[in-house]
């Protein structure tokens, strides 16, 4: 449960191409000063580079962008004075980045998630987080895939417990799971 209720924490969940990033951006556009926290890295993947460019082009040019792959709690605390809202897109890549950085080091993984949740509990800004819902999918055939699914599921549960509002996007349509958000309205 959040300690500071001055502003809201909203978790936007959905499957791949469900409209969750667009919905989250529409929520963030209600604020004058927005910090966008990008967790993706283009690396050698041309498809990911194109996706990142599409997302950059869709964001308002006056938003501040911060690129951070694992230390989201630190970024939330550091950026509070410079904005009215923080949009983190996405926790899915955050989970993948944690696994890549820390591998099977459970204490390090847990520390990063603890720091994120602690920052969400005390933030004085509105925060919108985007994440894939992986609990309804196929069980991955490989151990690393199952580890990723389990980690992201845990992160989603922990963030949802802290969040004031949780919205599930299906085919571009929002379903409010928690909170008093207006159905169908970003």
C-alpha positions in Angstrom: 0.0 0.0 0.0 1.3 3.5 -0.9 2.3 5.8 1.9 1.9 9.0 -0.2 -1.5 9.4 -1.8 -0.8 12.9 -3.3 -0.4 11.4 -6.8 -1.2 8.1 -8.4 0.6 5.0 -9.5 -0.9 3.3 -12.5 0.1 -0.1 -13.9 -0.9 -0.7 -17.6 -0.8 -4.4 -18.5 -1.5 -6.2 -21.7 -0.2 -8.6 -24.3 2.0 -7.8 -27.2 0.5 -5.2 -29.5 -2.5 -4.7 -27.1 -2.2 -0.9 -27.1 -0.7 -0.6 -23.7 2.1 1.9 -24.6 -0.3 4.1 -26.5 -2.8 4.1 -23.6 -0.1 4.9 -21.1 1.2 7.8 -23.3 -2.4 9.2 -23.4 -2.5 9.1 -19.6 0.8 10.8 -19.4 -0.2 13.5 -21.9 -2.5 14.9 -19.2 0.5 16.3 -17.4 2.6 19.3 -18.3 6.0 17.9 -17.5 6.7 14.3 -18.2 9.8 12.2 -17.8 9.8 9.1 -20.0 11.9 6.3 -18.7 13.0 3.9 -21.5 14.2 0.5 -20.5 15.0 -0.8 -24.0 18.4 -0.9 -25.6 18.7 -1.3 -29.4 21.9 -3.3 -29.4 22.3 -5.4 -32.6 18.5 -5.9 -33.2 17.3 -3.9 -36.2 13.6 -4.6 -35.4 14.1 -3.3 -31.8 15.8 -0.2 -33.2 12.8 0.5 -35.5 10.4 0.0 -32.6 12.4 2.4 -30.4 12.3 5.0 -33.2 8.6 4.6 -33.6 8.1 5.1 -29.9 10.4 8.2 -29.9 8.5 9.7 -32.8 5.2 9.2 -31.1 6.2 11.0 -27.9 5.7 14.7 -27.5 9.1 16.5 -28.1 9.0 18.5 -24.8 9.1 15.3 -22.7 12.4 14.4 -21.0 13.7 11.0 -21.8 15.9 9.0 -19.4 17.3 5.7 -20.5 17.7 3.2 -17.7 17.8 -0.6 -17.9 17.9 -1.8 -14.2 17.9 1.0 -11.6 14.3 2.2 -11.9 14.0 3.0 -8.2 16.9 5.4 -8.4 15.5 7.0 -11.5 12.1 7.6 -9.8 13.7 9.3 -6.8 16.1 11.4 -8.9 13.6 12.7 -11.4 10.9 13.8 -9.0 11.6 17.5 -8.9 11.8 17.9 -12.6 8.4 16.6 -13.6 4.7 16.1 -12.8 4.6 12.5 -14.1 7.0 9.7 -14.9 6.1 7.1 -17.5 8.2 3.9 -17.4 8.0 1.8 -20.6 8.4 -1.1 -19.9 8.8 -3.5 -17.0 9.0 -6.4 -19.4 12.4 -5.2 -20.7 13.3 -4.3 -17.1 12.9 -7.9 -16.1 14.9 -9.1 -19.1 17.6 -6.6 -18.3 17.8 -7.8 -14.7 18.2 -11.4 -15.8 20.9 -10.4 -18.2 22.7 -8.2 -15.7 22.4 -10.4 -12.6 21.6 -13.9 -14.0 20.6 -16.2 -11.2 21.7 -13.8 -8.4 18.3 -13.8 -6.6 19.4 -11.2 -4.0 20.4 -8.7 -6.6 17.2 -9.2 -8.6 15.1 -8.8 -5.5 17.0 -5.7 -4.4 16.2 -3.9 -7.7 12.5 -4.9 -7.5 12.5 -3.8 -3.8 14.0 -0.5 -4.7 11.4 0.1 -7.4 8.5 -0.8 -5.2 9.8 1.4 -2.3 10.2 4.3 -4.7 6.6 3.8 -5.9 5.3 3.7 -2.4 6.7 7.1 -1.5 6.8 9.0 -4.8 5.3 12.5 -4.9 4.7 12.3 -8.6 2.3 10.4 -10.7 3.9 7.3 -12.2 2.6 5.2 -15.1 4.2 1.8 -15.7 3.8 -0.4 -18.7 4.2 -4.2 -18.6 3.3 -7.3 -20.5 0.9 -9.7 -19.0 2.6 -13.1 -19.3 0.5 -15.2 -17.0 -1.9 -16.3 -19.7 0.6 -17.4 -22.2 2.3 -20.7 -23.1 4.7 -22.2 -20.6 8.2 -21.5 -22.1 10.1 -24.6 -23.3 13.4 -23.4 -21.9 14.5 -22.8 -18.3 15.6 -19.2 -19.0 12.2 -18.4 -20.5 10.4 -19.8 -17.5 12.7 -17.8 -15.2 11.9 -14.6 -17.2 8.1 -15.4 -17.1 8.3 -16.0 -13.3 10.3 -12.9 -12.6 8.0 -10.6 -14.7 5.0 -12.2 -13.0 6.5 -11.4 -9.6 7.3 -7.8 -10.6 3.8 -7.3 -12.0 2.2 -8.6 -8.8 4.4 -6.5 -6.6 3.8 -3.3 -8.6 0.1 -4.0 -8.8 0.0 -4.3 -5.0 1.5 -0.8 -4.7 -0.5 0.7 -7.6 -3.6 2.8 -7.1 -4.9 1.8 -10.5 -4.3 -1.3 -12.7 -5.6 -1.5 -16.2 -5.5 -4.5 -18.6 -5.5 -3.7 -22.3 -7.0 -6.2 -24.6 -7.3 -5.4 -28.4 -6.8 -1.7 -27.5 -9.7 -1.8 -25.0 -8.9 -0.9 -21.3 -10.4 -3.0 -18.5 -9.9 -1.5 -15.1 -8.8 -4.2 -12.7 -8.0 -2.0 -9.7 -8.9 1.5 -8.8 -11.5 4.0 -9.9 -10.3 4.7 -13.4 -13.1 5.4 -15.9 -13.6 2.4 -18.2 -12.6 3.2 -21.7 -11.0 6.5 -20.8 -7.3 7.0 -20.6 
